[in-house]
Amino acid sequence: MGEKLSQIDMMPTDTLHISPSILSKLDQRLIISIFCSKSGLYCYVNLAKCACSTIKASLWDLEYSLGKYPEKAPRDAQYVHKIENTPYVNSIAANGNINPVCFTFTLVRNPYTRALSAYLDRIVRKVDPRFSVQGDVTFEEFLCMISKDDPIDLDPHYRPQSLLSFVGFLNYDFIGKVENLSNDLQFALNKIGTGHINILDRRPHATNAKLLLDKYYTQKAVDLVNTIFNGDFINFNYYVNDFERLAGEPLNSTLFSDNSGGLLYEYIEINRRNNENVLDRFEDLIVFAAKNKCPSVIIEACQAISNIKDLQISTNLLKVLKGAIEIECNLPQFYHQLGSLLLRGGDLNGTIKVQQKAIVLNPKAPQFHFQLSRALAMRKEISEAIEAVKKAIDLDRANPFFYNHLGSLLLQDNDFDGAVKVQQKAIVLNPKVPQFHFQLSRALAMRKNSFFQ
């Protein structure tokens, strides 16, 4: 970890909804993204490549219109990022008490457009010295490189928003989306003060990333973004593998209550150690999060549990997971993560129930249909399992494991020609998986035997 909070200059006013015990454990590289109004009007969490120039300039002019600051925002957008002589500072209240009049907000952005925008701005324009010395770097190469780094060590322009925004630590009043910039930023400005201003569109580093998605995104690039920014898709209701509905679904800011801050910090530390002896703490975390209706925390805990190798799902954990199913939630990944662990624990009925809920919320996520198919297959409902995995393939024709799973089901259904065909497709997509060749061999042998019968 970097320098602690005690080494940072503090504000004289109480502006953040966050306890000092949690703040003392956070890294300074993250804390500098928090901008607090000197007049105590708001706390804005600055997320790079999320219209931050426009947001800061608009906040500046709002303070001017309210008589809180003596001058308007400068025309040169670069100056809104310089801390000196601005209406805001990137510091934190000394005692961390909640100020009931401080409006805390941020705006997030679809991971696909944000990652591409960061690449076009920082890499193509050779702003980042780490990449500028390496000649031309493709978008895929850029993603491969940052995928190997600890997210906290990444440049803020491509650091996951879930880290930059302090999900689970800050008690947000509002989280908007860049895709709805005009409406969401105006909503935030209206909440802060009654002064009326026009939103100042200041985008000195605009890249038009939204219009260039098809040009830069290969399937490998999509997969890398899905992995690197997995938490952003989950926490901020964005769809995976979907370039049509870039705004995703609206957010409920109560999901990000700081009630879970202490346990979430502990989860982060546990996840780094990946120590299977701390499973009981994850169980406690899920129980706590379920009681306080924090599904985003349950998602993170389930993911961490899934990463523990050779873990046996205990009876107690299954009971905890079943209890969490009853939470009303509009995050499809919440149900999918529960389904993953329920399937691992052998609860097929529970898995099918939550996977069906996930699919209702997001029918375009191929992994949701695939996991439903696996559960149906284990329950020996082969026809239904075949239909489910076919839907997954329709949504993602580049995943060889979907075809391999379908091949296994077709063998069980005595469709040997179909099994051979899909196994050959799996091998074309990835010829280096021994299991694919083995299953093709089985399908060929069974087809031959059936011919002589």
C-alpha positions in Angstrom: 0.0 0.0 0.0 1.1 3.6 -0.6 1.2 6.5 1.9 -1.6 6.5 4.4 -4.3 9.1 5.0 -2.5 10.7 7.9 0.1 12.0 5.4 -2.4 13.8 3.3 -3.5 17.4 3.9 -7.0 17.4 5.4 -9.9 19.6 4.8 -11.2 21.7 7.7 -14.8 20.6 7.0 -16.5 17.2 7.3 -17.5 16.2 3.8 -17.2 12.5 3.3 -19.6 9.7 4.2 -16.8 7.4 5.3 -15.2 6.4 8.5 -11.6 7.2 9.4 -10.8 3.6 10.3 -11.6 2.6 6.7 -9.8 5.6 5.2 -6.6 4.9 7.0 -6.4 1.6 5.1 -6.8 3.0 1.6 -4.1 3.8 -0.8 -3.2 7.5 -1.6 -3.3 6.7 -5.3 -7.1 6.2 -4.9 -7.8 9.0 -2.5 -6.5 11.7 -4.9 -9.6 11.0 -7.1 -11.9 12.5 -4.5 -12.7 16.2 -5.0 -14.4 18.1 -2.3 -16.0 21.6 -2.7 -14.2 24.2 -0.5 -17.6 25.5 0.3 -18.9 22.1 1.5 -21.5 21.8 -1.2 -20.5 18.5 -2.7 -18.1 15.7 -3.0 -17.3 14.6 -6.6 -15.3 11.4 -7.2 -13.3 12.1 -10.3 -13.1 9.1 -12.7 -10.7 9.6 -15.6 -12.2 9.2 -19.1 -15.7 9.8 -17.7 -16.4 13.4 -18.8 -14.5 14.7 -15.8 -13.4 18.0 -17.6 -17.1 18.7 -18.4 -18.2 17.8 -14.9 -15.5 20.0 -13.1 -16.1 23.0 -15.4 -19.9 22.7 -14.7 -19.3 22.4 -11.0 -17.0 25.5 -11.1 -19.6 27.6 -12.9 -22.3 26.4 -10.5 -20.3 27.7 -7.5 -19.8 31.0 -9.4 -23.6 31.3 -10.0 -24.2 30.6 -6.3 -21.7 33.2 -5.2 -19.4 30.7 -3.7 -16.5 31.3 -6.0 -15.4 34.7 -7.5 -14.9 33.7 -11.1 -16.2 31.4 -13.9 -14.5 28.3 -15.1 -11.6 29.1 -17.5 -12.3 28.4 -21.2 -9.2 26.2 -21.4 -10.4 22.9 -20.0 -6.9 21.9 -18.9 -7.1 24.4 -16.0 -10.1 22.7 -14.4 -7.8 19.8 -13.4 -5.2 22.0 -11.7 -5.9 22.1 -8.0 -4.5 25.5 -7.4 -7.1 28.3 -7.6 -10.1 26.1 -8.1 -13.4 25.7 -6.1 -12.4 22.2 -5.0 -9.6 20.3 -3.4 -8.6 16.6 -3.5 -8.4 16.2 0.2 -10.5 14.4 2.8 -12.1 15.5 6.0 -10.0 14.8 9.1 -12.6 12.9 11.2 -14.6 11.4 8.4 -18.0 12.3 9.9 -21.0 12.5 7.7 -22.0 16.0 6.6 -25.8 15.7 5.9 -25.7 18.7 3.4 -22.8 17.3 1.3 -24.0 15.7 -1.9 -21.7 12.9 -2.9 -21.8 11.7 -6.6 -19.9 10.5 -9.6 -20.5 9.5 -13.2 -19.4 6.2 -14.6 -18.9 5.0 -18.2 -19.3 1.8 -20.2 -16.1 -0.2 -19.9 -15.9 -0.8 -23.7 -15.9 2.9 -24.6 -13.8 3.9 -21.7 -11.0 1.4 -22.4 -10.9 2.4 -26.1 -11.0 6.1 -25.2 -8.1 5.6 -22.9 -6.1 3.8 -25.5 -6.8 6.4 -28.2 -6.0 9.3 -25.8 -3.0 8.0 -23.9 -1.5 5.4 -26.2 -2.1 6.4 -29.8 -1.3 10.0 -28.8 1.8 8.7 -27.0 1.0 10.5 -23.7 1.8 7.5 -21.4 5.7 7.2 -21.3 5.4 3.5 -20.5 3.9 2.8 -24.0 5.4 5.6 -26.0 8.9 4.0 -26.0 7.6 0.8 -27.5 6.5 2.1 -30.9 3.1 1.5 -32.2 1.0 -0.6 -29.8 -2.3 -2.1 -31.0 -5.4 -2.0 -28.8 -5.2 -5.8 -28.1 -1.5 -5.4 -27.1 -2.4 -2.5 -24.8 -5.1 -4.6 -23.1 -2.8 -7.6 -22.8 -0.2 -5.5 -21.1 -2.5 -3.9 -18.5 -4.3 -7.2 -17.8 -1.0 -8.4 -16.2 -0.8 -5.5 -13.8 -2.3 -5.1 -10.3 -5.3 -2.9 -11.0 -4.3 -0.4 -8.3 -1.0 0.1 -10.1 -2.6 1.1 -13.4 -2.8 4.7 -14.7 -6.1 6.2 -13.5 -7.2 6.5 -17.1 -7.5 2.8 -17.3 -7.8 1.8 -13.7 -11.1 0.0 -13.1 -13.9 2.4 -12.0 -14.8 0.1 -9.2 -11.5 1.0 -7.6 -11.5 4.7 -8.4 -15.1 5.2 -7.2 -14.6 3.5 -3.8 -17.6 1.1 -4.3 -18.5 -0.2 -0.9 -16.8 2.6 1.0 -18.5 5.8 0.0 -22.2 6.3 0.6 -23.2 7.9 -2.7 -26.2 10.1 -3.1 -26.1 9.6 -6.9 -24.2 7.7 -9.5 -24.9 8.8 -13.0 -23.7 7.6 -16.4 -21.7 9.3 -19.1 -24.0 7.8 -21.6 -26.8 10.0 -20.1 -24.5 12.9 -19.5 -26.9 15.8 -20.1 -29.7 14.5 -17.9 -27.5 12.9 -15.2 -25.1 15.8 -14.7 -28.0 18.3 -14.7 -29.7 16.2 -12.0 -26.5 16.3 -9.9 -26.1 20.1 -10.4 -29.8 20.7 -9.4 -29.2 18.6 -6.2 -26.2 20.6 -5.3 -27.7 24.1 -5.7 -30.5 26.2 -7.1 -28.2 28.2 -9.4 -29.0 27.6 -13.0 -26.1 27.0 -15.5 -25.7 25.4 -18.9 -23.5 22.3 -18.8 -20.1 23.2 -20.1 -19.0 20.7 -22.7 -15.3 20.6 -22.2 -13.7 17.6 -23.8 -10.0 18.4 -24.6 -9.2 14.7 -25.0 -12.4 13.6 -26.9 -11.7 10.5 -29.0 -15.2 9.6 -30.3 -14.6 6.1 -29.0 -18.3 5.2 -29.2 -18.2 5.5 -33.0 -15.0 3.4 -33.3 -15.9 0.3 -31.4 -16.4 -1.9 -34.4 -13.0 -0.8 -35.8 -10.9 -1.7 -32.8 -12.7 -4.5 -31.0 -11.8 -8.0 -31.9 -13.2 -11.0 -29.9 -9.9 -11.1 -28.0 -10.2 -7.4 -27.1 -13.8 -7.9 -25.9 -12.7 -10.9 -23.7 -9.8 -8.9 -22.2 -12.1 -5.9 -21.3 -14.6 -8.3 -19.9 -11.9 -9.7 -17.6 -10.0 -6.5 -16.7 -13.1 -4.5 -16.0 -15.4 -7.3 -14.8 -16.3 -5.4 -11.6 -17.3 -2.4 -13.5 -19.9 -4.4 -15.6 -21.2 -5.8 -12.4 -21.3 -2.8 -10.1 -22.6 -0.3 -12.6 -25.1 -2.3 -14.5 -23.4 -2.5 -17.9 -24.1 -5.4 -20.3 -21.3 -7.8 -21.2 -20.8 -8.4 -25.0 -23.3 -5.8 -25.9 -22.4 -2.7 -28.1 -26.0 -1.8 -28.7 -27.2 -0.9 -25.2 -24.1 1.0 -24.0 -25.9 2.8 -21.2 -26.8 -0.5 -19.5 -29.4 -0.2 -16.8 -30.1 2.6 -14.3 -28.2 2.4 -11.0 -29.6 2.3 -7.5 -27.1 4.2 -5.4 -28.2 2.4 -2.2 -26.3 -0.6 -3.5 -23.1 1.3 -2.6 -23.8 2.1 1.0 -20.8 2.4 3.3 -22.5 0.0 5.7 -20.4 -2.7 4.0 -17.1 -0.8 4.0 -15.3 -2.6 6.8 -16.2 -6.1 5.6 -15.5 -5.2 2.0 -12.0 -4.0 2.9 -11.5 -7.3 4.7 -12.7 -9.1 1.6 -10.2 -7.3 -0.6 -7.3 -8.3 1.7 -8.6 -11.9 1.9 -8.9 -12.1 -1.9 -5.3 -10.9 -2.4 -4.1 -13.7 -0.1 -6.5 -16.3 -1.6 -6.3 -18.3 1.6 -9.0 -21.0 1.7 -8.9 -21.1 5.5 -10.8 -17.8 5.6 -14.0 -19.2 4.0 -15.9 -18.5 7.2 -15.2 -14.8 6.8 -16.8 -14.9 3.3 -19.8 -16.6 4.8 -20.1 -13.9 7.4 -19.7 -11.3 4.7 -22.5 -12.8 2.6 -24.8 -13.0 5.6 -24.0 -9.3 6.5 -24.5 -8.1 3.0 -27.8 -10.1 2.6 -29.1 -8.6 5.8 -28.1 -5.1 4.7 -29.3 -5.7 1.1 -25.9 -5.1 -0.5 -26.0 -7.4 -3.5 -22.9 -5.9 -5.1 -20.9 -7.0 -2.1 -22.3 -10.5 -2.3 -21.2 -10.6 -6.0 -17.6 -9.8 -5.0 -17.6 -12.3 -2.2 -19.0 -15.1 -4.5 -16.3 -14.3 -7.1 -13.6 -14.5 -4.4 -14.9 -17.8 -3.2 -15.0 -19.1 -6.8 -11.3 -18.3 -7.1 -10.3 -20.6 -4.2 -9.0 -23.7 -5.8 -10.4 -27.1 -4.9 -12.9 -25.5 -2.5 -15.6 -27.8 -1.2 -18.9 -25.8 -0.7 -19.9 -26.5 2.9 -23.5 -27.2 4.0 -23.4 -23.9 5.9 -22.3 -21.9 2.9 -25.1 -23.5 0.8 -27.6 -22.4 3.4 -26.2 -18.9 3.4 -26.3 -18.7 -0.4 -29.9 -20.0 -0.5 -30.9 -17.2 1.9 -29.3 -14.6 -0.3 -31.5 -15.7 -3.3 -34.5 -14.0 -1.8 -32.9 -10.5 -2.1 -34.8 -8.4 -4.7 -32.1 -7.2 -7.1 -31.9 -5.9 -10.6 -28.2 -6.9 -11.1 -28.2 -10.1 -13.3 -24.6 -10.9 -12.3 -25.8 -11.2 -8.7 -27.9 -14.2 -9.5 -25.3 -15.6 -11.9 -22.6 -15.6 -9.2 -24.9 -17.2 -6.7 -25.7 -19.8 -9.4 -22.0 -20.6 -9.9 -21.5 -21.5 -6.3 -24.8 -23.3 -5.9 -23.8 -25.4 -9.0 -20.4 -26.1 -7.4 -22.2 -27.2 -4.2 -24.5 -29.5 -6.1 -27.8 -27.6 -5.6 -29.2 -28.0 -9.1 -32.6 -26.7 -8.3 -31.2 -23.5 -6.7 -28.8 -23.0 -9.6 -31.6 -23.3 -12.2 -33.8 -20.9 -10.3 -31.2 -18.1 -10.0 -29.9 -18.6 -13.6 -33.4 -18.1 -14.9 -33.7 -14.9 -12.9 -30.4 -13.7 -14.3 -31.6 -14.5 -17.9 -34.8 -12.6 -17.3 -32.7 -9.5 -16.3 -30.2 -9.9 -19.2 -31.1 -12.5 -21.9 -28.1 -11.5 -24.0 -25.4 -12.8 -21.6 -24.1 -16.1 -23.1 -22.6 -17.3 -19.8 -26.0 -17.2 -18.2 -27.5 -19.6 -20.7 -24.4 -21.8 -20.6 -24.5 -22.2 -16.8 -28.2 -22.9 -17.0 -27.5 -25.6 -19.5 -24.9 -27.2 -17.3 -27.3 -27.4 -14.4 -30.1 -28.8 -16.6 -27.7 -31.4 -17.9 -26.7 -32.5 -14.4 -30.4 -32.9 -13.7 -30.6 -35.1 -16.8 -32.9 -32.8 -18.7 -30.9 -33.1 -21.9 -33.3 -31.6 -24.4 -33.7 -28.4 -22.2 -29.9 -28.3 -21.7 -29.3 -28.5 -25.5 -31.7 -25.6 -26.1 -30.0 -23.5 -23.4 -26.5 -24.0 -24.7 -27.6 -23.3 -28.3 -28.8 -19.9 -27.0 -25.4 -19.3 -25.5 -23.8 -20.2 -28.9 -26.1 -17.8 -30.8 -24.9 -15.0 -28.5 -21.2 -16.0 -28.6 -20.1 -18.1 -31.6 -16.4 -17.8 -30.7 -16.4 -19.7 -27.4 -15.1 -23.3 -28.1 -16.3 -24.5 -24.7 -19.9 -23.9 -25.6 -19.5 -26.2 -28.6 -17.7 -28.8 -26.5 -20.6 -28.8 -24.0 -23.1 -29.1 -26.8 -21.1 -32.0 -28.2 -21.3 -33.8 -24.9 -25.1 -33.3 -24.8 -25.6 -34.5 -28.3 -23.7 -37.6 -27.6 -26.1 -38.3 -24.6 -29.0 -37.6 -27.0 -27.5 -40.1 -29.6 -27.1 -37.4 -32.2 -23.6 -38.6 -33.3 -23.5 -36.6 -36.5 -24.3 -33.4 -34.7 -21.7 -34.2 -32.0 -19.0 -34.7 -34.5 -19.9 -31.4 -36.3 -19.8 -29.2 -33.1 -16.6 -30.9 -31.8 -14.9 -30.1 -35.0 -16.0 -26.5 -34.6 -14.6 -26.4 -31.1 -11.3 -27.7 -32.3 -11.2 -25.0 -35.1 -11.7 -22.3 -32.5 -9.1 -23.8 -30.1 -7.0 -26.8 -31.3 -4.9 -26.9 -28.2 -7.4 -28.4 -25.8 -6.9 -32.2 -25.5 -10.5 -32.7 -24.2 -11.9 -31.4 -27.5 -10.0 -34.0 -29.5 -10.8 -36.8 -27.0 -14.6 -36.0 -27.3 -14.4 -35.9 -31.1 -12.8 -39.3 -31.0 -15.6 -40.6 -28.8 -18.2 -39.1 -31.2 -16.6 -40.7 -34.2 -16.3 -44.1 -32.5 -20.0 -44.0 -31.4 -21.1 -42.9 -34.8 -19.3 -45.9 -36.4 -20.7 -48.3 -33.9 -24.2 -47.1 -34.5 -23.8 -47.6 -38.3 -23.1 -51.3 -37.8 -25.9 -51.9 -35.4 
